[in-house]
């Protein structure tokens, strides 16, 4: 059996980061995902999907992403239930995000929205390239190219 979900959408609000009593990070968030068609009035509709991320995925999401940012999540659908404050059974269906890709970052002065970010240092650089600032020219011959 397969339970796999891949979604691309915008964060409806800043992710809410909490820690369990045993110190495990958990982030709850909501994603607005556009439907692939427009309504009769010509407007694009969206679905608002609840999701949860755990451990380092949760911490990175909460530290580097904010409301309105575009992200890609890969995970699974999970259903659970609990007893509400009124004593009634509450059922929840959500996406458990096993991985999150940041497709957009918050704008800072003088930077484009699609800049690359190094999650380890928190530094943001536009057009981060492994060949940039090496100090030596790149010498490629036709036979070095794969096409």
N, C-alpha and C positions, 0 to 999 in steps of 0.2 A: 504494500500500500504506500501511496505517496501523499505527503502533506507538505507542500512547498508553495510559498507565496513570494512573489517579487513585485514590489510597488515603488513607483516614483511619484513623489508628491511634496507638498510644502507643509512645514510645521505650522500648525494652527496656533500654538503658543510655545513659549520656552519649555523645554523638557524639564520635568520635575524630578530632581535627583534626591533619593533617600538612601538610607542604609538599613539593612536588616539588623536584628539584635546580635547576629553573629558577624556583623561588619561587611556584608556583601552589598555592593552597590546595585541599585535598581532605579531605572528611569522610566517613568510613564510619560507618554506623549501621544499626540493626536496628529494624524496626517490627512491633509486634504488632497484627494486624488481625483483629477479631472476624468470625467467619463469620455469615451472616444466619439461621442456624438453631441449634437446640440439639441436643445428643446425646440418645441414648435415655435417659440418666440425668437429662436435664433441664439439663445444664450447657452453657454457651456455650463453644464451642471457638474457637481463634484460630490464624491462620497467622503464622509469624515470617518476615519478608521482609527480606533484605539489600538495602541501598541505598547509593548514593554520591552526594555533591553536590560541585560544583566551584566555585572562585573565591569570589565574595562570598556566594553561597548557602551554601557550606560554612562560611565564617567566621561569618555571622549565625546559622546553626543551632547551631554549637558555642558561640558566645558567649551566646546567649539561651535555649537549650533544654537541659533535663536529663532524666534518666531518669524515665519515667512521664508526661511531658507529652504532650498530644494535639496532633498536627499533621496537616496535609493536604499530600500531595506530588503533584505533577503531573510526569510524566516519561515515560520509555520503558524497555522491557525491553532489556537488553544481555547477550549471552553472550560469554565470552572464555575463553581457556585459557592455561596456563603450565606449565612443567616444575617439579614439586615437588622438594623436597630429596632425596627418594628416587629421583629420575629418572623418575617416572611423570607422565603428563600429567594435570593437574588442570583440571576444567571448572567455571566459575563462571557462574551466572545471577543477575543483580541488576537493581535499578531504578536508572536514572540520573535523579535528581531535578533537573529543570530549574527548578522553582520549589517553594518550601515556604511554606505559610501556617501561622502560629502560632495555634493554636486555644486554647491554654492556656499560662500562664506559671507559674513557681515562685511559691509563696506566700511573701509576706514579712509581717512583723508588721503587723496592722491592714488588710491588703488582701485583696480577694477573689481567687479563682483566675482569674476571667475579666476581670481588669483589662486595660486597653490599655497598650501599651508603645511608646515612641518609639525605634526602633532606632538612630537617629542619635545620640542623646544618652545612651541607656541609662536614661533616667528613666522611672519607672512612675507612671501616674496613673489613678485609678479614674474611669470615666465621662468620658473626654476628649471634649469636645464643641466644635465650631467656633463655636457660639453662646454658649458659657459665658464669663462674665467680660468681655464686650465693653463694659460700662458703659452701654449704651443698650437700651431696651426694643425688642422686635421687634414691628413693626406689620404684621400680615397682614390683608388683606381677603379676603372670600369669592371675589372674582374673581381673586385671586392664586393660589388653590389649584388644582392640576391635576385635581381630581375634583369 
